[in-house]
Amino acid sequence: MCTLIALHRCGPTPSDPYLTIAANRDEFLHRPAEGPALRTWRGKRILCPLDREAGGTWWGLNEDGVFVALTNRPTPTSDPARRSRGLLVLDTLAHASADKVADALAELPTRAYNPFNLFVADGLRAFALVYEERGERWDLEPGVHVIGNADPNTEDVEKVRRILERARSVHRAGPDDLLTRLAEICATHDGEADPVASPCVHAENYGTRSSTLLELGARPGILRHADGAPCTVSYEDLSPLLHQLHRGEGAAHKSMDTRKAS
């Protein structure tokens, strides 16, 4: 996932959604994956897609309302011997609050993973972990955030700056059709000659593989997922999966590949 827009605790009342997410996953086109489903990981019920190559995921939500998402940071020499970053997302979903995730990540060993950004949020807190050989926690104030492949909310990166401006404008316009307007950002091609400088990426063998819209709060919640580039593929309503997760219903029968977990 290369673009994550997060609106955390932006509403004026407790009944407003505490978290709204619009996210595009950019990946090699041949890499196998599954869409969002109810799953189990080390005894915990979670909702997440699945990277079938490394066995992890790029975003997930647990039954306690903790949301976690990961974006890769660029590195000139990716070390294939290091543990899958997607498995770390699964590990964090075993915790019941963002604070407990922060405590666990404070013990993250150095040089265990290739570089990444990890966004974590629940109904009270949001933070990002920036990992470059070791982890650095960034506490995030309530508001609009964009996590890409550089530091969170960095306006030095033109792509992040444009998305931040548009997301803030969408937020100021009010809650009506918020997800629809965020989806329009996800489908945008504004990178001029650079295919990866737009939210919706189309390169030769690489691009936006899927897009996810999520709204969490006092109400049951909304989940929409496009299994492909959002400029060409419609979002499917997967909200019943949210409801089943929080009510403890439905069979969390999707198996997880644990062979790379150590």
LOVEXKE-453231 format. One record per atom (N, C-alpha, C): residue in three letters; atom name; x, z, y negated. Coordinates in pm, whole numbers. Layout:
! LOVEXKE-453231
   residu   atome        x        z        y
      Ala      CA        X        Z        Y
...
//
This chain:
! LOVEXKE-453231
   residu   atome        x        z        y
      Met       N       85        0      117
      Met      CA        0        0        0
      Met       C       89        0     -123
      Cys       N       72      -99     -207
      Cys      CA      160     -111     -322
      Cys       C       95      -78     -455
      Thr       N      -35      -67     -459
      Thr      CA     -102      -30     -584
      Thr       C     -210       72     -554
      Leu       N     -199      189     -615
      Leu      CA     -298      294     -599
      Leu       C     -344      338     -738
      Ile       N     -472      323     -766
      Ile      CA     -534      375     -889
      Ile       C     -613      498     -850
      Ala       N     -587      610     -916
      Ala      CA     -654      736     -883
      Ala       C     -711      797    -1011
      Leu       N     -840      825    -1010
      Leu      CA     -905      900    -1118
      Leu       C     -936     1038    -1061
      His       N     -861     1139    -1106
      His      CA     -873     1273    -1048
      His       C     -934     1368    -1148
      Arg       N    -1046     1427    -1111
      Arg      CA    -1116     1527    -1193
      Arg       C    -1138     1477    -1335
      Cys       N    -1191     1356    -1345
      Cys      CA    -1214     1294    -1476
      Cys       C    -1353     1323    -1531
      Gly       N    -1446     1369    -1445
      Gly      CA    -1582     1392    -1491
      Gly       C    -1598     1523    -1564
      Pro       N    -1698     1533    -1653
      Pro      CA    -1716     1655    -1732
      Pro       C    -1785     1769    -1658
      Thr       N    -1849     1742    -1543
      Thr      CA    -1923     1846    -1474
      Thr       C    -1876     1856    -1329
      Pro       N    -1898     1973    -1265
      Pro      CA    -1856     1990    -1125
      Pro       C    -1926     1895    -1028
      Ser       N    -2043     1840    -1067
      Ser      CA    -2115     1750     -978
      Ser       C    -2058     1608     -980
      Asp       N    -1968     1580    -1074
      Asp      CA    -1905     1448    -1079
      Asp       C    -1803     1435     -966
      Pro       N    -1775     1312     -924
      Pro      CA    -1672     1295     -821
      Pro       C    -1538     1354     -865
      Tyr       N    -1472     1424     -774
      Tyr      CA    -1342     1480     -811
      Tyr       C    -1230     1379     -792
      Leu       N    -1257     1273     -716
      Leu      CA    -1152     1173     -692
      Leu       C    -1215     1037     -671
      Thr       N    -1165      939     -745
      Thr      CA    -1203      799     -726
      Thr       C    -1075      720     -705
      Ile       N    -1073      638     -600
      Ile      CA     -954      565     -560
      Ile       C     -986      416     -554
      Ala       N     -894      334     -604
      Ala      CA     -895      190     -581
      Ala       C     -753      153     -541
      Ala       N     -737       94     -424
      Ala      CA     -601       75     -371
      Ala       C     -590      -56     -295
      Asn       N     -480     -126     -322
      Asn      CA     -445     -247     -247
      Asn       C     -325     -219     -159
      Arg       N     -331     -265      -37
      Arg      CA     -215     -257       52
      Arg       C     -148     -393       59
      Asp       N      -22     -399       19
      Asp      CA       56     -522       26
      Asp       C      156     -509      142
      Glu       N      157     -610      228
      Glu      CA      238     -600      350
      Glu       C      263     -741      404
      Phe       N      360     -752      495
      Phe      CA      383     -880      562
      Phe       C      257     -920      640
      Leu       N      225    -1046      634
      Leu      CA       98    -1093      690
      Leu       C       91    -1080      841
      His       N      206    -1078      908
      His      CA      205    -1073     1054
      His       C      199     -931     1108
      Arg       N      211     -829     1024
      Arg      CA      219     -691     1073
      Arg       C       79     -647     1119
      Pro       N       66     -603     1244
      Pro      CA      -68     -570     1297
      Pro       C     -120     -438     1242
      Ala       N     -251     -434     1218
      Ala      CA     -313     -314     1162
      Ala       C     -459     -307     1203
      Glu       N     -515     -187     1195
      Glu      CA     -659     -164     1216
      Glu       C     -717     -106     1089
      Gly       N     -845     -132     1065
      Gly      CA     -913      -81      949
      Gly       C     -949       67      961
      Pro       N    -1012      124      858
      Pro      CA    -1048      266      859
      Pro       C    -1139      301      976
      Ala       N    -1110      416     1038
      Ala      CA    -1190      466     1149
      Ala       C    -1170      616     1161
      Leu       N    -1262      683     1226
      Leu      CA    -1245      824     1257
      Leu       C    -1143      835     1371
      Arg       N    -1046      923     1353
      Arg      CA     -939      937     1450
      Arg       C     -904     1085     1466
      Thr       N     -820     1114     1562
      Thr      CA     -766     1249     1576
      Thr       C     -615     1240     1572
      Trp       N     -554     1339     1509
      Trp      CA     -408     1348     1504
      Trp       C     -371     1494     1520
      Arg       N     -307     1526     1632
      Arg      CA     -267     1663     1660
      Arg       C     -383     1760     1644
      Gly       N     -497     1720     1697
      Gly      CA     -614     1805     1700
      Gly       C     -699     1804     1575
      Lys       N     -660     1730     1472
      Lys      CA     -732     1727     1345
      Lys       C     -813     1599     1334
      Arg       N     -939     1612     1289
      Arg      CA    -1023     1494     1265
      Arg       C     -988     1435     1129
      Ile       N     -959     1306     1127
      Ile      CA     -925     1239     1003
      Ile       C     -992     1103      998
      Leu       N     -993     1045      879
      Leu      CA    -1040      910      857
      Leu       C     -925      832      796
      Cys       N     -885      722      860
      Cys      CA     -772      645      808
      Cys       C     -765      510      876
      Pro       N     -697      413      813
      Pro      CA     -659      291      884
      Pro       C     -536      319      969
      Leu       N     -485      217     1038
      Leu      CA     -372      238     1129
      Leu       C     -276      120     1124
      Asp       N     -149      151     1104
      Asp      CA      -42       54     1119
      Asp       C       -4       49     1267
      Arg       N      -37      -59     1333
      Arg      CA      -16      -66     1478
      Arg       C      130      -91     1515
      Glu       N      213     -124     1418
      Glu      CA      354     -147     1450
      Glu       C      432      -16     1458
      Ala       N      414       72     1360
      Ala      CA      489      199     1358
      Ala       C      404      319     1394
      Gly       N      272      300     1406
      Gly      CA      186      409     1451
      Gly       C      136      501     1343
      Gly       N      166      475     1216
      Gly      CA      122      562     1108
      Gly       C       10      501     1027
      Thr       N       -4      546      902
      Thr      CA     -107      494      814
      Thr       C      -57      495      671
      Trp       N     -130      428      582
      Trp      CA      -92      425      442
      Trp       C     -187      507      354
      Trp       N     -303      546      406
      Trp      CA     -386      644      339
      Trp       C     -473      715      442
      Gly       N     -518      834      406
      Gly      CA     -604      907      496
      Gly       C     -678     1019      425
      Leu       N     -785     1063      486
      Leu      CA     -869     1171      434
      Leu       C     -902     1263      550
      Asn       N     -892     1395      529
      Asn      CA     -931     1487      636
      Asn       C    -1065     1553      604
      Glu       N    -1115     1630      699
      Glu      CA    -1247     1690      685
      Glu       C    -1253     1798      578
      Asp       N    -1137     1843      529
      Asp      CA    -1131     1942      420
      Asp       C    -1131     1877      283
      Gly       N    -1134     1745      277
      Gly      CA    -1137     1676      149
      Gly       C    -1000     1648       89
      Val       N     -895     1659      169
      Val      CA     -760     1627      123
      Val       C     -735     1478      145
      Phe       N     -699     1409       36
      Phe      CA     -669     1267       42
      Phe       C     -519     1248       22
      Val       N     -461     1160      102
      Val      CA     -317     1132       95
      Val       C     -296      982      101
      Ala       N     -207      930       18
      Ala      CA     -175      787       21
      Ala       C      -27      767       -5
      Leu       N       27      662       52
      Leu      CA      171      636       43
      Leu       C      198      496       -9
      Thr       N      297      484      -98
      Thr      CA      351      355     -138
      Thr       C      501      357     -114
      Asn       N      554      248      -69
      Asn      CA      699      239      -48
      Asn       C      771      218     -180
      Arg       N      890      274     -189
      Arg      CA      979      246     -300
      Arg       C     1087      148     -253
      Pro       N     1133       61     -342
      Pro      CA     1233      -38     -299
      Pro       C     1365       26     -263
      Thr       N     1433      -32     -167
      Thr      CA     1565       14     -127
      Thr       C     1645     -106      -81
      Pro       N     1772     -116     -120
      Pro      CA     1852     -232      -78
      Pro       C     1885     -231       70
      Thr       N     1885     -113      131
      Thr      CA     1921     -103      273
      Thr       C     1825       -7      344
      Ser       N     1712      -58      388
      Ser      CA     1618       23      463
      Ser       C     1677       58      599
      Asp       N     1671      185      635
      Asp      CA     1730      234      760
      Asp       C     1622      240      868
      Pro       N     1625      150      966
      Pro      CA     1521      149     1069
      Pro       C     1524      270     1161
      Ala       N     1633      348     1157
      Ala      CA     1642      465     1244
      Ala       C     1566      584     1188
      Arg       N     1529      578     1060
      Arg      CA     1457      691     1000
      Arg       C     1310      690     1044
      Arg       N     1249      806     1037
      Arg      CA     1112      822     1084
      Arg       C     1016      739      998
      Ser       N      910      689     1058
      Ser      CA      809      612      987
      Ser       C      745      695      876
      Arg       N      739      638      757
      Arg      CA      674      706      645
      Arg       C      525      723      669
      Gly       N      465      630      743
      Gly      CA      323      641      773
      Gly       C      290      760      860
      Leu       N      385      804      943
      Leu      CA      361      924     1023
      Leu       C      360     1049      936
      Leu       N      435     1047      825
      Leu      CA      431     1161      733
      Leu       C      292     1176      672
      Val       N      226     1064      642
      Val      CA       89     1071      591
      Val       C        0     1145      691
      Leu       N       12     1110      817
      Leu      CA      -67     1179      920
      Leu       C      -35     1327      924
      Asp       N       93     1362      914
      Asp      CA      132     1503      917
      Asp       C       66     1582      805
      Thr       N       63     1525      685
      Thr      CA        8     1598      570
      Thr       C     -142     1622      586
      Leu       N     -209     1535      661
      Leu      CA     -354     1550      679
      Leu       C     -390     1666      771
      Ala       N     -291     1731      829
      Ala      CA     -317     1850      911
      Ala       C     -342     1973      826
      His       N     -322     1963      694
      His      CA     -333     2079      606
      His       C     -467     2080      532
      Ala       N     -515     2199      499
      Ala      CA     -651     2217      448
      Ala       C     -662     2207      296
      Ser       N     -551     2193      224
      Ser      CA     -558     2185       78
      Ser       C     -433     2116       26
      Ala       N     -441     2066      -97
      Ala      CA     -324     2004     -159
      Ala       C     -211     2106     -175
      Asp       N     -245     2231     -205
      Asp      CA     -141     2333     -219
      Asp       C      -66     2354      -88
      Lys       N     -138     2355       24
      Lys      CA      -72     2373      154
      Lys       C       14     2251      188
      Val       N      -31     2132      147
      Val      CA       52     2014      167
      Val       C      182     2028       87
      Ala       N      170     2075      -38
      Ala      CA      288     2091     -123
      Ala       C      387     2189      -61
      Asp       N      336     2298       -4
      Asp      CA      425     2395       61
      Asp       C      498     2331      178
      Ala       N      426     2251      256
      Ala      CA      488     2187      372
      Ala       C      592     2084      329
      Leu       N      561     2008      226
      Leu      CA      653     1903      182
      Leu       C      777     1961      115
      Ala       N      769     2084       68
      Ala      CA      887     2148       10
      Ala       C      998     2165      113
      Glu       N      960     2167      241
      Glu      CA     1057     2182      348
      Glu       C     1101     2049      407
      Leu       N     1062     1938      343
      Leu      CA     1096     1807      396
      Leu       C     1247     1786      395
      Pro       N     1307     1748      507
      Pro      CA     1453     1733      511
      Pro       C     1501     1614      429
      Thr       N     1626     1618      389
      Thr      CA     1686     1508      316
      Thr       C     1721     1394      412
      Arg       N     1717     1273      358
      Arg      CA     1756     1153      431
      Arg       C     1681     1134      563
      Ala       N     1557     1185      566
      Ala      CA     1477     1170      688
      Ala       C     1391     1045      685
      Tyr       N     1361      994      565
      Tyr      CA     1272      880      548
      Tyr       C     1334      782      449
      Asn       N     1297      656      460
      Asn      CA     1328      562      355
      Asn       C     1243      595      232
      Pro       N     1281      550      112
      Pro      CA     1215      594      -12
      Pro       C     1066      564      -15
      Phe       N      991      657      -77
      Phe      CA      846      642      -87
      Phe       C      791      725     -202
      Asn       N      667      696     -239
      Asn      CA      584      782     -323
      Asn       C      466      829     -239
      Leu       N      436      957     -244
      Leu      CA      322     1012     -170
      Leu       C      228     1078     -270
      Phe       N      104     1031     -275
      Phe      CA        2     1089     -362
      Phe       C      -88     1180     -279
      Val       N     -113     1302     -329
      Val      CA     -195     1400     -258
      Val       C     -295     1459     -356
      Ala       N     -422     1470     -316
      Ala      CA     -522     1527     -405
      Ala       C     -635     1590     -323
      Asp       N     -692     1697     -380
      Asp      CA     -817     1753     -329
      Asp       C     -905     1784     -450
      Gly       N    -1004     1871     -435
      Gly      CA    -1094     1899     -546
      Gly       C    -1034     1981     -658
      Leu       N     -914     2035     -638
      Leu      CA     -852     2120     -738
      Leu       C     -725     2061     -797
      Arg       N     -638     2004     -713
      Arg      CA     -507     1964     -758
      Arg       C     -473     1822     -714
      Ala       N     -378     1763     -788
      Ala      CA     -320     1635     -749
      Ala       C     -171     1638     -782
      Phe       N      -92     1582     -695
      Phe      CA       50     1571     -723
      Phe       C      106     1450     -649
      Ala       N      225     1410     -687
      Ala      CA      296     1304     -617
      Ala       C      431     1357     -573
      Leu       N      472     1314     -455
      Leu      CA      606     1343     -408
      Leu       C      685     1213     -416
      Val       N      790     1214     -497
      Val      CA      880     1100     -508
      Val       C     1002     1129     -420
      Tyr       N     1023     1043     -321
      Tyr      CA     1128     1069     -222
      Tyr       C     1234      961     -230
      Glu       N     1352     1000     -274
      Glu      CA     1471      916     -274
      Glu       C     1584      999     -212
      Glu       N     1595      995      -81
      Glu      CA     1688     1078       -5
      Glu       C     1644     1223        3
      Arg       N     1573     1272      -97
      Arg      CA     1512     1405      -96
      Arg       C     1386     1399     -182
      Gly       N     1298     1499     -163
      Gly      CA     1170     1497     -230
      Gly       C     1172     1564     -367
      Glu       N     1097     1505     -461
      Glu      CA     1077     1564     -593
      Glu       C      927     1565     -624
      Arg       N      872     1683     -647
      Arg      CA      728     1696     -671
      Arg       C      696     1671     -818
      Trp       N      593     1589     -840
      Trp      CA      540     1563     -974
      Trp       C      397     1614     -979
      Asp       N      371     1720    -1054
      Asp      CA      233     1767    -1071
      Asp       C      160     1674    -1168
      Leu       N       38     1636    -1132
      Leu      CA      -40     1540    -1210
      Leu       C     -159     1610    -1274
      Glu       N     -173     1594    -1404
      Glu      CA     -287     1650    -1476
      Glu       C     -414     1570    -1443
      Pro       N     -533     1630    -1460
      Pro      CA     -656     1553    -1443
      Pro       C     -654     1428    -1531
      Gly       N     -694     1316    -1474
      Gly      CA     -693     1193    -1552
      Gly       C     -673     1071    -1463
      Val       N     -630      962    -1526
      Val      CA     -610      835    -1458
      Val       C     -463      819    -1422
      His       N     -436      783    -1298
      His      CA     -299      768    -1251
      His       C     -284      638    -1174
      Val       N     -166      578    -1185
      Val      CA     -133      459    -1108
      Val       C       -1      485    -1035
      Ile       N       -6      473     -903
      Ile      CA      111      491     -819
      Ile       C      144      355     -757
      Gly       N      261      303     -793
      Gly      CA      305      177     -735
      Gly       C      433      198     -657
      Asn       N      530      110     -681
      Asn      CA      655      118     -608
      Asn       C      769      177     -691
      Ala       N      738      217     -815
      Ala      CA      834      288     -900
      Ala       C      779      429     -923
      Asp       N      832      500    -1022
      Asp      CA      783      634    -1051
      Asp       C      635      631    -1089
      Pro       N      559      736    -1058
      Pro      CA      417      740    -1093
      Pro       C      394      721    -1243
      Asn       N      297      637    -1275
      Asn      CA      251      615    -1414
      Asn       C      359      561    -1506
      Thr       N      465      503    -1452
      Thr      CA      572      454    -1538
      Thr       C      529      327    -1610
      Glu       N      528      333    -1742
      Glu      CA      490      216    -1821
      Glu       C      608      125    -1847
      Asp       N      725      161    -1795
      Asp      CA      842       73    -1802
      Asp       C      826      -47    -1709
      Val       N      740      -34    -1608
      Val      CA      711     -144    -1517
      Val       C      586     -215    -1567
      Glu       N      598     -343    -1599
      Glu      CA      489     -416    -1663
      Glu       C      362     -415    -1579
      Lys       N      375     -429    -1448
      Lys      CA      257     -430    -1362
      Lys       C      183     -297    -1371
      Val       N      256     -187    -1365
      Val      CA      194      -55    -1374
      Val       C      131      -34    -1511
      Arg       N      199      -78    -1617
      Arg      CA      146      -61    -1752
      Arg       C       13     -134    -1768
      Arg       N        4     -259    -1719
      Arg      CA     -121     -335    -1731
      Arg       C     -233     -269    -1653
      Ile       N     -203     -223    -1531
      Ile      CA     -307     -160    -1450
      Ile       C     -353      -30    -1513
      Leu       N     -259       50    -1565
      Leu      CA     -296      174    -1634
      Leu       C     -389      146    -1751
      Glu       N     -357       47    -1831
      Glu      CA     -441       15    -1947
      Glu       C     -581      -23    -1904
      Arg       N     -592     -107    -1802
      Arg      CA     -723     -150    -1756
      Arg       C     -800      -36    -1692
      Ala       N     -733       48    -1613
      Ala      CA     -801      160    -1547
      Ala       C     -850      262    -1649
      Arg       N     -770      288    -1752
      Arg      CA     -814      380    -1857
      Arg       C     -933      324    -1933
      Ser       N     -932      193    -1955
      Ser      CA    -1045      130    -2023
      Ser       C    -1171      140    -1939
      Val       N    -1158      118    -1809
      Val      CA    -1272      130    -1718
      Val       C    -1326      273    -1719
      His       N    -1235      371    -1719
      His      CA    -1279      511    -1723
      His       C    -1353      542    -1852
      Arg       N    -1303      496    -1965
      Arg      CA    -1368      524    -2094
      Arg       C    -1506      459    -2101
      Ala       N    -1526      351    -2027
      Ala      CA    -1656      281    -2031
      Ala       C    -1766      360    -1963
      Gly       N    -1731      463    -1886
      Gly      CA    -1832      547    -1825
      Gly       C    -1847      522    -1676
      Pro       N    -1930      604    -1611
      Pro      CA    -1937      601    -1465
      Pro       C    -2017      486    -1406
      Asp       N    -2098      417    -1485
      Asp      CA    -2181      311    -1430
      Asp       C    -2095      199    -1374
      Asp       N    -2120      163    -1249
      Asp      CA    -2048       53    -1182
      Asp       C    -1897       74    -1184
      Leu       N    -1852      200    -1178
      Leu      CA    -1709      228    -1185
      Leu       C    -1633      160    -1072
      Leu       N    -1682      173     -948
      Leu      CA    -1612      113     -835
      Leu       C    -1608      -39     -846
      Thr       N    -1716      -98     -896
      Thr      CA    -1718     -244     -913
      Thr       C    -1613     -289    -1012
      Arg       N    -1598     -214    -1120
      Arg      CA    -1500     -252    -1222
      Arg       C    -1357     -225    -1174
      Leu       N    -1338     -123    -1095
      Leu      CA    -1206     -100    -1035
      Leu       C    -1173     -210     -933
      Ala       N    -1275     -255     -861
      Ala      CA    -1254     -363     -765
      Ala       C    -1209     -491     -836
      Glu       N    -1259     -513     -956
      Glu      CA    -1217     -630    -1034
      Glu       C    -1069     -622    -1068
      Ile       N    -1020     -500    -1096
      Ile      CA     -877     -485    -1122
      Ile       C     -798     -520     -996
      Cys       N     -844     -471     -881
      Cys      CA     -774     -497     -756
      Cys       C     -765     -646     -724
      Ala       N     -861     -725     -771
      Ala      CA     -865     -868     -741
      Ala       C     -796     -953     -847
      Thr       N     -731     -890     -943
      Thr      CA     -674     -961    -1057
      Thr       C     -544    -1033    -1022
      His       N     -529    -1154    -1080
      His      CA     -404    -1230    -1072
      His       C     -354    -1252    -1215
      Asp       N     -266    -1165    -1260
      Asp      CA     -219    -1172    -1399
      Asp       C      -67    -1165    -1408
      Gly       N        0    -1193    -1298
      Gly      CA      145    -1180    -1295
      Gly       C      220    -1304    -1336
      Glu       N      148    -1404    -1389
      Glu      CA      208    -1530    -1431
      Glu       C      285    -1594    -1315
      Ala       N      414    -1619    -1329
      Ala      CA      488    -1692    -1226
      Ala       C      532    -1605    -1109
      Asp       N      525    -1473    -1124
      Asp      CA      571    -1382    -1019
      Asp       C      452    -1341     -932
      Pro       N      446    -1383     -807
      Pro      CA      327    -1353     -725
      Pro       C      309    -1206     -694
      Val       N      416    -1126     -698
      Val      CA      401     -983     -666
      Val       C      380     -899     -790
      Ala       N      369     -962     -908
      Ala      CA      349     -887    -1032
      Ala       C      202     -865    -1064
      Ser       N      113     -913     -979
      Ser      CA      -31     -894     -996
      Ser       C      -81     -786     -901
      Pro       N     -194     -723     -931
      Pro      CA     -252     -629     -834
      Pro       C     -284     -696     -700
      Cys       N     -335     -819     -706
      Cys      CA     -367     -894     -584
      Cys       C     -254     -992     -559
      Val       N     -180     -971     -451
      Val      CA      -55    -1042     -426
      Val       C      -75    -1154     -325
      His       N      -20    -1271     -357
      His      CA      -20    -1384     -265
      His       C      120    -1446     -267
      Ala       N      200    -1419     -165
      Ala      CA      331    -1479     -151
      Ala       C      332    -1558      -19
      Glu       N      447    -1611       18
      Glu      CA      451    -1703      131
      Glu       C      411    -1636      261
      Asn       N      473    -1525      297
      Asn      CA      440    -1455      421
      Asn       C      410    -1308      395
      Tyr       N      370    -1278      273
      Tyr      CA      350    -1140      228
      Tyr       C      237    -1141      126
      Gly       N      158    -1034      126
      Gly      CA       52    -1029       26
      Gly       C      -40     -911       45
      Thr       N     -148     -910      -31
      Thr      CA     -247     -803      -23
      Thr       C     -328     -821      104
      Arg       N     -310     -727      196
      Arg      CA     -372     -735      328
      Arg       C     -510     -670      332
      Ser       N     -531     -571      244
      Ser      CA     -660     -502      242
      Ser       C     -675     -429      110
      Ser       N     -797     -388       81
      Ser      CA     -825     -314      -42
      Ser       C     -931     -209      -11
      Thr       N     -916      -91      -72
      Thr      CA    -1005       22      -42
      Thr       C    -1056       85     -170
      Leu       N    -1185      114     -174
      Leu      CA    -1249      187     -283
      Leu       C    -1308      315     -224
      Leu       N    -1282      427     -290
      Leu      CA    -1324      556     -236
      Leu       C    -1370      646     -350
      Glu       N    -1481      715     -329
      Glu      CA    -1530      813     -426
      Glu       C    -1567      940     -351
      Leu       N    -1507     1052     -393
      Leu      CA    -1529     1181     -328
      Leu       C    -1577     1283     -428
      Gly       N    -1671     1368     -385
      Gly      CA    -1721     1472     -473
      Gly       C    -1831     1551     -408
      Ala       N    -1917     1610     -493
      Ala      CA    -2025     1692     -441
      Ala       C    -2127     1610     -363
      Arg       N    -2141     1484     -399
      Arg      CA    -2231     1394     -327
      Arg       C    -2164     1347     -198
      Pro       N    -2238     1281     -110
      Pro      CA    -2180     1245       21
      Pro       C    -2053     1161       12
      Gly       N    -2041     1078      -89
      Gly      CA    -1920      998     -103
      Gly       C    -1943      852      -72
      Ile       N    -1852      768     -119
      Ile      CA    -1860      624     -100
      Ile       C    -1726      573      -49
      Leu       N    -1731      486       51
      Leu      CA    -1612      420      102
      Leu       C    -1644      273      122
      Arg       N    -1565      187       55
      Arg      CA    -1577       43       72
      Arg       C    -1439      -12      105
      His       N    -1436     -108      197
      His      CA    -1307     -158      245
      His       C    -1315     -309      262
      Ala       N    -1216     -380      205
      Ala      CA    -1203     -524      223
      Ala       C    -1087     -550      318
      Asp       N    -1114     -614      429
      Asp      CA    -1011     -643      528
      Asp       C     -947     -778      494
      Gly       N     -875     -778      382
      Gly      CA     -813     -899      330
      Gly       C     -799     -888      180
      Ala       N     -747     -991      117
      Ala      CA     -730     -990      -28
      Ala       C     -866     -980      -96
      Pro       N     -884     -887     -191
      Pro      CA    -1016     -866     -251
      Pro       C    -1063     -980     -340
      Cys       N     -975    -1075     -370
      Cys      CA    -1019    -1192     -447
      Cys       C    -1098    -1288     -360
      Thr       N    -1086    -1276     -228
      Thr      CA    -1155    -1369     -137
      Thr       C    -1242    -1300      -33
      Val       N    -1217    -1171       -6
      Val      CA    -1289    -1100       99
      Val       C    -1378     -993       36
      Ser       N    -1503     -986       77
      Ser      CA    -1596     -888       23
      Ser       C    -1569     -750       82
      Tyr       N    -1603     -648        4
      Tyr      CA    -1591     -510       51
      Tyr       C    -1708     -478      144
      Glu       N    -1676     -412      254
      Glu      CA    -1777     -365      348
      Glu       C    -1803     -217      322
      Asp       N    -1930     -177      326
      Asp      CA    -1965      -36      304
      Asp       C    -1940       43      432
      Leu       N    -1839      131      426
      Leu      CA    -1805      217      540
      Leu       C    -1839      363      511
      Ser       N    -1927      386      414
      Ser      CA    -1961      523      375
      Ser       C    -2011      609      490
      Pro       N    -2082      555      589
      Pro      CA    -2124      641      701
      Pro       C    -2007      711      770
      Leu       N    -1888      652      769
      Leu      CA    -1772      719      828
      Leu       C    -1738      847      752
      Leu       N    -1751      843      619
      Leu      CA    -1728      963      538
      Leu       C    -1826     1073      577
      His       N    -1951     1036      587
      His      CA    -2054     1134      618
      His       C    -2032     1195      756
      Gln       N    -1994     1113      852
      Gln      CA    -1966     1165      986
      Gln       C    -1845     1257      987
      Leu       N    -1744     1223      909
      Leu      CA    -1624     1307      902
      Leu       C    -1659     1446      851
      His       N    -1735     1453      742
      His      CA    -1761     1582      680
      His       C    -1866     1663      755
      Arg       N    -1951     1596      832
      Arg      CA    -2050     1669      911
      Arg       C    -2000     1699     1051
      Gly       N    -1880     1649     1083
      Gly      CA    -1827     1670     1217
      Gly       C    -1899     1590     1322
      Glu       N    -1962     1478     1280
      Glu      CA    -2038     1395     1373
      Glu       C    -1957     1273     1412
      Gly       N    -2005     1205     1512
      Gly      CA    -1939     1083     1556
      Gly       C    -1818     1114     1643
      Ala       N    -1786     1024     1728
      Ala      CA    -1674     1045     1820
      Ala       C    -1545     1000     1753
      Ala       N    -1455     1093     1730
      Ala      CA    -1323     1058     1677
      Ala       C    -1237     1012     1795
      His       N    -1270      893     1844
      His      CA    -1214      849     1971
      His       C    -1098      753     1955
      Lys       N    -1070      708     1833
      Lys      CA     -962      611     1816
      Lys       C     -829      678     1849
      Ser       N     -755      617     1939
      Ser      CA     -629      676     1981
      Ser       C     -521      649     1876
      Met       N     -425      738     1866
      Met      CA     -312      725     1776
      Met       C     -186      708     1860
      Asp       N      -97      623     1814
      Asp      CA       29      601     1884
      Asp       C      124      712     1845
      Thr       N      152      805     1935
      Thr      CA      238      918     1906
      Thr       C      380      899     1958
      Arg       N      411      783     2005
      Arg      CA      543      762     2064
      Arg       C      654      774     1961
      Lys       N      625      746     1832
      Lys      CA      725      751     1728
      Lys       C      714      879     1646
      Ala       N      643      978     1696
      Ala      CA      613     1097     1615
      Ala       C      732     1191     1600
      Ser       N      829     1185     1687
      Ser      CA      937     1280     1679
      Ser       C     1041     1238     1577
//
